């Protein structure tokens, strides 16, 4: 309550200073002759300078009040669990990296599970994609057909592996595999993802290699999330560089 009153007082003082600046910035010719005679000097630009300084001081005070309100809001948010307590903000040596500059978790709390589901899916695909950017330059599957075509690279792969007709080409096989995985997810969460929660976001239920302890599971989730984020940046950078430099093979530099 005290901080709020302080912010209101600062804002009021700023507003007064701004309006005062407009009041005193009257043309020198409109001032009373007695006032000019008492000052013992000819009208100068000092009045305009003073009004400008008051206006600037008022604007600064209003801005300071706004910053105080924002700081108080951020402090209140830190008291709660970041993004509903999702894994991923913990860093090394006990540091917390609660990075949400656009405020998505605060503005759309009901969509946070969907955000995490989408982030994990994109991260997993990006990790596989990064392998796909490197491995074909070293090893090709011993299968006759497109797998042995050395002209297929990161830029030409899509057009060479799809078509010419509907349902033809290796890209359609990939879509079938992805669709099968998504159908399992629909069965788990419903067609409208109505059963999606913070606890099961991104969890496909695979436990064969999962750690047994809660601490180990949290570490595994954090590692997957960070590697997925890094892979998304890496794939975007590799593809951009491959096109920009017209170099279609790893390490995508001339």
Order of alpha helices (4+ residues) and beta strands (2+ residues): alpha-alpha-alpha-alpha-alpha-alpha-alpha-alpha
